[in-house]
Amino acid sequence: MLVNTTMADLSDLTFRTAFVIYIVAMLMSCLYYGRMFSVVDMRREKAAVRDRARDQDKVAVGAGGASIVVDEPEGVDKPVFDELEYDKRVAGARKWAGMTQALIWLGILLHVAAVITRGLGARRFPLGNLYEYILMMTAVIMVVAAVTIQRKKWYSLYPWLLAPLIVAMYLNSTVFHMKAAPVVPALQSYWLPVHVSSVSVGASVGIVSGIFSLLYLLRMWQPRGEEHGVIGALVRPLPTAKTLDELAYKTAIVTLPLFGIGITLGAVWAEVAWGRFWGWDAKETVSLITWILYAAYLHARATAGWKNSRAAWINVFALAMTIFNMTYVNFVIASLHSYAGLN
């Protein structure tokens, strides 16, 4: 089967262009993040001024066991808040958030185009090696992140998500890059699209969930309004721990069935290809452990008596196992799934 080199080169070009756009988007998201420091400070100042004004509006005086309410004496200055300056800073931050979101969607369009043109160039489903697997996963991660963040309007999460994604894309375009080519005979099966795509999508959503759990644990260490030290100053624009925990939980709910379906379909394919459903191959085993960790996280998260912080650590371990499966297992461990072109 001949390779369409024009489409393959176009795939590489669109992927690298998306990479550059994500870098620009990250810079803009950092500018938004920086603007949010002053917005958060003024928002807290506004709440404090409102509380002080409420206390000064009326003074309760105890008299013979009863409460008498009297007006604040004249001449006492009430606390004031500069609403115009606050609105100006909020509008400035929203401008950067809007530009960041627009760039993110442009990057996603090019990213998805890179996946499609890779398949057209190789004349097959584009999940035949580690390069294509990460190409697909990073695209899904960005779609999930963009939809979640735009829906909730938590644009301060972008720097934390884009930083590791940009590193992964850089490694994928350099260390893991492979030219478009036909896959080995073992992968020339209709099971490839259904098995690998469900696993990759499930793992991608799981990575987003794991990052949210990491940020949740960071927020638990630095609660809103009680931040301290350098790290505390850095995380001020982040959402509350409750919000981050809910985002991690909801995305993990999607991860568990998708990843489980992928493992099940892989077992069926293994029976067709190798004559057995399960052989405790390295990738099979690590994938099963990862799925069990996601199940344990959701169970612990929904179980009374379990602290959400303890459950979050399980989700972080699942994230670590996903990364371990993509890196160490592919680089070092001999496996029947060694189709990444690395070992």
Secondary structure, DSSP 4 states (H G I P E B T S, - for coil): ----HHHHHHHHHHHHHHHHHHHHHHHHHHHHHHHHHHHHHHHHHHHHHHHHHHHHHEEEEEETTEEEEEEPPTTPPPP---HHHHHHHHHHHHHHHHHHHHHHHHHHHHHHHHHHHHHHHHTS-S-SSHHHHHHHHHHHHHHHHHHHHHHHT-GGGHHHHHHHHHHHHHHHHHTS-----PPPGGG-STHHHHHHHHHHHHHHHHHHHHHHHHHHHHHHHS-TT---HHHHHHTTTS--HHHHHHHHHHHHHHHHHHHHHHHHHHHHHHHHHHS-S----HHHHHHHHHHHHHHHHHHHHHSTT--HHHHHHHHHHHHHHHHHHHTHHHHTS--TT--SS--
